[in-house]
């Protein structure tokens, strides 16, 4: 989690990722899967990983959809927890919407 936070905030923003940076995001995301961190935190790491892969390649890499799907599953899990505040749910859903709104698959499929 610390490596992801440091990399995302200070050295490797996902929207300007190169292929090696996208691979690093994948490592962070894959490691997060094996932790006890909350689904909401895992959602954001997976979503940023998908963004990094999208930025790294002009043709969409299969990793983009893979990490988007993982992110959506984590968001679904997070939304089912009773302790999730409404504002956090709204922010997370808006983040996902902003990432997928230009996707070729119709948005209603994502909903």
C-alpha positions as CSV (number, residue, x, y, z in Angstrom):
1,X,0.0,0.0,0.0
2,X,2.8,2.4,0.9
3,X,4.6,1.8,-2.4
4,X,1.4,2.4,-4.3
5,X,0.6,5.6,-2.4
6,X,4.1,7.0,-2.8
7,X,4.4,6.1,-6.5
8,X,0.9,7.4,-7.3
9,X,1.3,10.7,-5.5
10,X,5.0,11.6,-6.1
11,X,6.6,9.8,-9.0
12,X,4.3,7.9,-11.2
13,X,0.8,9.3,-11.8
14,X,-1.4,6.8,-13.7
15,X,-2.6,9.2,-16.4
16,X,1.0,9.6,-17.8
17,X,2.2,6.1,-17.3
18,X,4.7,4.3,-19.5
19,X,4.6,0.6,-20.0
20,X,7.1,-0.1,-17.2
21,X,5.0,2.1,-14.9
22,X,1.9,0.2,-15.8
23,X,3.6,-3.1,-15.0
24,X,4.6,-1.6,-11.6
25,X,1.0,-0.6,-10.9
26,X,0.0,-4.2,-11.7
27,X,2.5,-5.5,-9.1
28,X,1.0,-3.1,-6.5
29,X,-2.5,-4.1,-7.4
30,X,-1.8,-7.8,-7.4
31,X,-0.1,-7.5,-4.0
32,X,-3.1,-5.6,-2.6
33,X,-5.3,-8.6,-3.6
34,X,-3.5,-10.7,-1.0
35,X,-4.0,-8.2,1.9
36,X,-6.7,-7.5,4.3
37,X,-7.2,-4.0,3.2
38,X,-10.7,-2.8,2.6
39,X,-12.5,-3.4,-0.7
40,X,-12.6,0.4,-1.2
41,X,-8.8,0.7,-1.0
42,X,-8.4,-2.2,-3.4
43,X,-10.9,-0.6,-5.7
44,X,-8.9,2.5,-6.0
45,X,-5.6,0.7,-6.6
46,X,-7.2,-1.5,-9.3
47,X,-8.8,1.5,-10.9
48,X,-5.6,3.4,-11.0
49,X,-3.8,0.3,-12.4
50,X,-6.4,0.2,-15.3
51,X,-5.7,3.9,-15.9
52,X,-2.0,3.3,-16.0
53,X,-2.4,0.6,-18.6
54,X,-4.7,2.8,-20.6
55,X,-2.2,5.6,-20.6
56,X,0.8,3.4,-21.5
57,X,-0.5,2.0,-24.8
58,X,-2.3,3.6,-27.7
59,X,-4.1,0.3,-28.4
60,X,-6.0,-0.8,-25.4
61,X,-4.1,-3.5,-23.6
62,X,-6.1,-6.5,-22.1
63,X,-4.9,-5.4,-18.7
64,X,-7.2,-2.3,-18.9
65,X,-10.4,-4.4,-18.9
66,X,-8.9,-6.9,-16.4
67,X,-8.2,-4.3,-13.8
68,X,-11.4,-2.4,-14.4
69,X,-13.3,-5.6,-13.7
70,X,-11.4,-6.2,-10.6
71,X,-12.1,-2.6,-9.5
72,X,-15.8,-3.0,-10.2
73,X,-15.9,-6.2,-8.1
74,X,-14.2,-4.4,-5.2
75,X,-16.5,-1.4,-5.5
76,X,-19.5,-3.8,-5.4
77,X,-18.1,-5.4,-2.3
78,X,-17.5,-2.0,-0.7
79,X,-21.0,-0.8,-1.4
80,X,-22.4,-3.8,0.4
81,X,-20.7,-2.9,3.6
82,X,-22.8,-1.1,6.2
83,X,-20.0,1.2,7.4
84,X,-19.4,2.9,4.0
85,X,-20.4,6.5,4.2
86,X,-22.7,7.8,1.4
87,X,-20.2,10.4,0.3
88,X,-17.5,7.8,-0.1
89,X,-19.8,5.6,-2.1
90,X,-20.7,8.6,-4.3
91,X,-17.0,9.6,-4.8
92,X,-16.0,6.0,-5.7
93,X,-18.9,5.6,-8.2
94,X,-18.1,8.9,-9.8
95,X,-14.4,7.9,-10.1
96,X,-15.4,4.7,-11.9
97,X,-17.8,6.5,-14.1
98,X,-15.1,9.0,-15.1
99,X,-12.8,6.2,-16.1
100,X,-15.3,4.1,-18.1
101,X,-17.4,6.8,-19.7
102,X,-15.4,6.7,-23.0
103,X,-15.3,2.9,-23.1
104,X,-16.6,1.2,-26.2
105,X,-19.0,-1.0,-24.2
106,X,-22.2,0.8,-23.4
107,X,-22.4,2.3,-19.9
108,X,-25.5,0.4,-19.1
109,X,-23.5,-2.8,-19.3
110,X,-21.2,-1.5,-16.6
111,X,-24.1,-0.4,-14.3
